[in-house]
Amino acid sequence: MHDASHPAAGGYFDRLDADWAALCADPALRQAVTDWVADGHLADELAAVTDSWADALTPEQLLAALRPTADGVADALTDAVLRALLKRAAGRDRSAVLAGRVIVQAMLPAVFRITRGQVRTTGGRTRDAVGHVTVAALYEVARAGRIHLRLGRPAANLTLDTLRQVLAEVAAEQGPVGEDLAAAEQIADPGPGPYEIARAHTVRTAAVEAGLHAGPADDAATAPARLELLELLLDAMRDGALSTADAQALAWHHISGGIPDTEASARAGTTAGAWQRRRSRALARLTASLQPEAAA
């Protein structure tokens, strides 16, 4: 999302750009974007960080606001506008559809990076095929109505959820031949791929912003388990199963190189015994939230 524009990719991505150009030329879309400011759904976010575009906003300006490297637009504006669009995209009217399409266009740099990481020269995973799956996943996540509730930067969280869904789609499509191909790929390249690197960076960033203890960045032996725990804690915080203090109690204790109870309780302004009881209750709540009946 922080790229000024995605690389010239051709094929499916060129068609997306052409579709966007046609939408920007559509008077109905231009009026809809202007109405978003007039009805207050973007005005407050814009007013909080800039006095520009007070009366009208074009699709091109809206896209520029979602790409912070353009014209010195600040991260605060990017986050505020994206959150507002995510809330609007959660609706079920034409306005929600348009908001989802704007989000897709703004996130094309991230889409391209995900696509590039999942393309394979064999097995039918071409750039256009994976790109189509990735855009569909992004659009579905953007309109789900939940992503804006998660802590951390909304673009990073949107990218992470899209990556998860793309991997699930790719895995579901693999038959016996696909499983053999996946095994061969692991033999040929046992190191982390672009997805794993991006996922680790996104999770660690969100965890630090949430006040969780992310652990040592170079601890390869425990990195997968640590990332899984951090993702579970972030999801539980997003869903309301854990408070920030509850998640901290678990992360600070269980992450490799964790913080001793005496130090953690001092940071929290309580006693070691009270901190240990908080951690025990937090673990019980987290466990309960992961039960199948809790998710039903």
N, C-alpha and C positions, 0 to 999 in steps of 0.2 A: 504493500500500500504506500510505502514511502518513496517509490520510484516515481519520477515525473511522468513516465509513460512506460508501457511494457515494451520489450524488444520486438522488432519487426519479425513476426512469426509466420505469417502467411496462413492460407487455408482458413480453418475455423475462426481463428482470432481476427483475421482480416474481415471476415463476415460480421463478427461482433462489432468491430469498429464502424463498418459501413452501416450496420443497423443503428448504432448510436448516433451517427451523423444524420440519419433519416429522422430519428426521434427528435433530435435537437431542432430540426427544421420544421417539425410539426407544430403548428400554432396551438393545438390543444395541450401538448406537453408543456410548452413554454408558459401557457396560462396556468396550468396546474402547479408548476413550480413557483410561479409568482403568488398563487393562492396560498401555498404553504407558508409563506411569510405573512401574508395578510391575515390568515386565520390563527396566527400565533404559534403554530407548531414548529416554526424555525426562528421566528423573530426573537424569542427570548434567548435562544442559544447564541445567535449572532450578536445580539446586543451585549451579551456578557463579555465578549472578547473583542468586538470591533464595532465601529459605527458605520461601516460600509454597508451597501446594499440594504439600506433601511426601508426603501419603498418597493423595490423590485429585485428579483433574482433570476438570472437565466440558468438554463441547464449547464452551460459552460462554466459559469461562475460557481455553481454548486459543485461541479466536479473538481474545480480548482480548490475549493474549500476543503475537499476530502483528500487532497494531495498536498501535504504541508510544505513540500519543497518548492512549490510554485508561488512566486511573488512574495516569498517570505511569510506565507500564512503559518500561523502558530499551531503547535500541537493541540493547544487547548481548544481552538476553533475546530480542528479536525475531529477531535473526540466528541465535542458537543454536538456537531452537526451529524456525525455518524450515529450517535445514540438516538438523536431525534428521528433520523430516517429509519432506524431499526424499529423504533416504536411504531412509526407510521406503517412500515412494511408488515407489521403483525396483523393488520386489519384484513378485511375480506372484500374490499371494494377496488375500483380501478386505481384509485390513488395509491393503495398498498402495492399493487402490481408495479406501478411506475416507480415507487420508492425502491422496491426490490431490484428493478432494472438499473437504477442509478447506482445502487450499492455494488452490483455486479461490475459495472463499468469502472467504478472507483477501485475495486479490488483486483482488476485484471493483472497488475504486476505480481500479486501473490498467487493468483490462479496460474499464471505462466510458470512460476517457480515450482509449484506443486506438480504441474503437468510434466515439466522437464524431469523432475525426480522420479516419475512413475512410468515414463516411456521406456519401452523395451523394443529391441530390434526384431524379436520373434514373439510369437504368442498373440499377435493381433493388437498389442498395446501401442498403437501409433500415437503421435502427438495430437491429431485431430480427435481420435477416439477418447483418449484420456482427458483432453481438454473439454470435450462435451460432458463427460461424467463430472469433472471438477466444477464446471459452471453450474450444472444442475444441482450439485451438492451445495455449493455456495448459496444459490438462490433459495433452496429449501431451508438451509440454516438461517439465512437472513430473515426469512418470513416466519420463523418458528415462534418468535415472540419471547424467547428466553435469553438469547445471547447478551442482550444489553444489561441484564441483571448481574452478570458475573463480574467479579472484581478484576481490575487491571484494565489495560488499554483495550478498547472494543475491537480495533482492527486486528490485534494479535489474537484475541480470543476467537474472533470470527474465523481467522485463518486456521487456528488449531482445530476447531470443530469441523471445518471443511476437510482438513487433512484426515481426521478420524473417519469421516463418512466415505471419503474417496478410498481409503484403505479397505474399509469394510466392503465396498462395492467391488473392488478389484479382487479381494479374497473370495467373495461369493461367486464370482464368475469363473474361478479356476476349477477345472475338472482334473482328472488324473494326469493329463498332459501338463496342465498348468502347475500341478504340484511337483512334477518332475522338473519343470523349468525353474520353479522357485528354489528347489534344492540345488540345482546347478548354479543358480545365481549366488546362493549363499557360499558355495564352495569357491566360486570365482572371486567374490568380493566380500570377505567376512566383516569388513569395517562398516561403520555407520554410514548410511546413505544420506542424501539431501533431506529426506523427510525426518529421519531420526535427529539430524543436527538441528533442523528448524524446530522440531517439536521440543527438544531439550531446551533450546534457547527460550522459546515462548513460555514453557512451563516454569522455568527458573525465574524469568522476568516477572511473571504474574505472581509467583510465590513470594518473591522479595517485596513486591509492591503491596502484598497482603500482610506483610510482617511475619511471614513464615521463615523458618531456617532452611535454606536450600541445600546446605551441605557443600563439600568441596567440589569444585567444577571438574577437577581432573581425576576423580575417584571412579575409574572405569568399571571396577569390579562390582560396585553397588549402584551405579548410575541407573540401570533399568528399574530396579526395585524402588529407588528413591523417587524417580519420576512418577511411577505408578502411585506411590503414596501421596505425593504432592498433588497429582491430578484428582485423586479421591478427596483430598481435603478441600481443594478449590471447588470441586463440584458440590460437596456437602455444604460449604459456605454459601454458594450460589443458591442452593435449594432451600436454605434455611435450617438444615439439620444440625449445623454447628455454628456457633458464634466465632468471631475472630479469636477470642481468648481460648476457646475450646480447641480450635485448629492449631493455634500456637502451642498449646500444651502438648499435643501429640507430635507435631513436627519437631519442636525443640528437643523432645526426648528420644524419638525414634530415628531421626535422620542421622546418618553417619557423621561422627564428630559432633554429636548433639550437645546441648547446653545442660549442665548439671542442674538438679532441682533447686539447689540453694541459690544458684545464680538466676535461674528462671523465675523463681518466686520473688527474688529481690527486684527483678525488672518489672514484675507485675504488681509489686507493692503488697504482697501477701506472704504467708508462711509456707515453708516447704511442705508441711502436711496438707494444708489447704490446696496447694498446687497439685500434689499427688492425687487428692480426691477429685479435683477438677479433671485431671487427665483420665482417671478411671471412669468417671461419668461420661466424658467425651468419647472415650473408646466404645462404651456401651451404646451411645447414641449413633456413632458412626456405623457400628456393626448392625444395629437395627435398621438403619437407613439403606443398607445394602441387601437386606432380605428381600426375596421375590415379592412377598405380600406388601412390603413397603413401597415397592415400585409400581404395584398394580393400580 
